[in-house]
Amino acid sequence: MTSSANGEVHSISVPGETVEVTLRRRKRRTLAITVRPDRSVVVTAPLNVGIERVVSKVRCRALWIKRQQRYFAEFLPLVPSRKYVSGETHRYLGRQFRLRVLNHDKDHVKLVGRFIHVHTRAKQQTEKVRKLLDDWYLGRAREVFTHLMANQAQDMKRRLAALPHLRLRKMPKRWGSCTRRSVYLNPELVRAPKACIEYVIAHELCHLVYPNHGREFYRLLRTTMPDWEIRKARLERIAVE
C-alpha cells in the first residue's frame, strides 16, 4: 500500500491480474466502487471498514470492474503527436488525407482531393498551422455532428423527454458523454468514420433514456442500431492505429 493526495493506493490480486485501486474513507454507511473514464478504480469506504472487507468487495466485483474498464477503453482517443508540416497524414471521417501547408495572403483551410490544404502567411509557424487546422476540424465536427444527431434524435423522439443540446468538448479520455439535457462529443471524433460517429451518438442518446448499462439500455441500443457492436469494434480498431 502507498499513499497519495487522493487516498491510499492498494494493489489487489484478482483472477488473472492485479487491480490497482485508490481507497478513500468518508463518513458514509456503504462501500462503493467506481470505475472512472480513464479506467482507474476508486473505492469509497466508511471510516471504520477494514482493508479485508475492501479486498473482498473488489474481488467479488472483479468481473464488473473489468467489463467497465473495457467499456471505457473504447472511448480513449489515441491521437499521435503531430508536427503540422506538409506530407503528414491526418484523418477526416475515417479517410486519410495528406497535409499541404501553402503560402497564401489569407489564412484558410480546405479539402482538395485527398489533401487538406492549409493556406497561411505563417507557413513556417507550426503553432499557427495547428491552430488553423484545429479550428477547421472544430467547424467540421460541429456541422457533421449536428446533422447526424438531429437524424438520430428524430428517430428516437418518442423515447426522449426532449431533444438534447449538442455540445463539443475536448475530452482526452472519452469520445462522448451526456447529462440530462445535453450530449457532449469530442471534436476529435470527426476523424472517425461516419458509422462510428453515429454509434457514439446513439450510445449517448440511449443513456438519456437509461443512464446505466443495464439490460434495458442494451435492448434500446440494439433496437436503435442493430449493428452497434460492429461499429463499436471498428471504432476500437481506429483508436489503436
C-alpha positions, -999 to 999 in steps of 0.1 A, spaced: 0 0 0 11 35 -8 -4 69 -2 -12 98 -24 -31 131 -22 -62 113 -34 -61 84 -9 -45 51 -2 -34 31 -33 -37 -7 -30 -28 -35 -54 -54 -62 -51 -50 -96 -67 -80 -109 -87 -82 -139 -110 -58 -133 -139 -44 -99 -129 -38 -73 -103 -62 -43 -99 -48 -11 -85 -74 8 -65 -75 41 -48 -91 38 -13 -109 69 1 -125 69 35 -156 90 41 -184 95 66 -208 71 49 -226 38 56 -219 18 25 -189 8 4 -189 19 -32 -166 10 -62 -163 34 -91 -145 29 -124 -136 62 -139 -134 70 -177 -96 68 -175 -102 32 -163 -88 39 -128 -107 23 -99 -118 42 -68 -132 26 -36 -151 49 -12 -155 32 22 -168 41 56 -142 53 81 -144 21 102 -142 -5 74 -111 -27 74 -89 -34 43 -100 -70 43 -136 -60 35 -123 -37 7 -103 -65 -8 -132 -89 -6 -155 -64 -23 -131 -57 -51 -126 -94 -57 -164 -100 -58 -168 -72 -83 -137 -81 -104 -157 -91 -135 -178 -60 -133 -146 -39 -129 -130 -55 -160 -162 -50 -180 -164 -13 -171 -127 -8 -180 -132 -25 -214 -162 -2 -220 -143 29 -212 -113 17 -233 -135 22 -264 -137 59 -256 -99 66 -253 -90 86 -284 -53 79 -291 -40 108 -312 -4 106 -323 19 135 -319 17 160 -348 43 182 -364 19 201 -387 41 200 -417 35 191 -454 33 154 -460 18 145 -426 -13 122 -426 -45 134 -409 -79 116 -408 -113 131 -416 -144 109 -415 -123 78 -415 -103 86 -446 -66 96 -446 -56 129 -461 -21 144 -467 -14 178 -453 -2 205 -475 9 238 -460 9 266 -486 19 303 -486 -11 325 -490 -22 360 -481 -53 348 -464 -55 321 -437 -79 293 -446 -82 255 -448 -100 234 -474 -102 198 -487 -87 193 -522 -90 157 -533 -71 136 -509 -53 166 -494 -60 191 -466 -47 224 -478 -37 249 -451 -31 283 -466 -13 308 -443 11 337 -444 29 320 -415 39 287 -432 69 281 -410 50 286 -378 37 252 -369 17 265 -340 -2 287 -364 -8 258 -387 -20 237 -358 -45 264 -348 -59 268 -383 -63 230 -386 -79 226 -352 -104 254 -360 -112 237 -392 -118 203 -375 -139 220 -349 -161 236 -375 -165 204 -395 -172 185 -363 -200 209 -353 -216 206 -388 -213 168 -391 -223 161 -355 -253 184 -357 -266 167 -388 -261 132 -376 -275 138 -341 -306 156 -355 -313 125 -376 -309 100 -348 -328 121 -322 -357 123 -347 -357 85 -349 -358 83 -311 -381 113 -303 -407 90 -288 -382 78 -263 -366 111 -254 -382 135 -230 -368 164 -250 -343 169 -278 -309 173 -263 -284 201 -269 -252 192 -287 -220 204 -270 -185 200 -282 -158 194 -256 -123 181 -259 -121 151 -236 -87 133 -236 -102 102 -221 -136 99 -239 -154 102 -272 -187 112 -257 -207 118 -226 -241 132 -216 -261 150 -190 -299 151 -186 -302 178 -213 -270 177 -234 -249 153 -254 -212 161 -253 -190 149 -282 -152 151 -285 -144 171 -317 -116 145 -324 -144 120 -332 -148 137 -366 -117 119 -377 -135 86 -373 -158 71 -400 -194 83 -401 -207 49 -389 -186 52 -358 -198 87 -351 -233 75 -354 -226 47 -329 -213 71 -303 -242 95 -307 -267 66 -305 -249 53 -273 -252 87 -256 -288 92 -267 -297 58 -252 -281 70 -220 -306 98 -219 -333 71 -216 -314 46 -195 -284 62 -176 -268 28 -166 -255 -1 -187 -284 -24 -178 -304 -48 -200 -328 -21 -209 -300 2 -222 -286 -25 -244 -320 -36 -256 -327 0 -267 -293 4 -283 -298 -28 -303 -333 -17 -314 -319 17 -324 -288 4 -340 -288 -34 -347 -252 -34 -358 -238 -13 -330 -212 -40 -320 -197 -39 -355 -194 -1 -354 -180 -2 -318 -153 -28 -329 -144 -6 -359 -140 25 -336 -118 5 -312 -95 -6 -341 -91 30 -352 -83 42 -317 -53 20 -315 -39 26 -350 
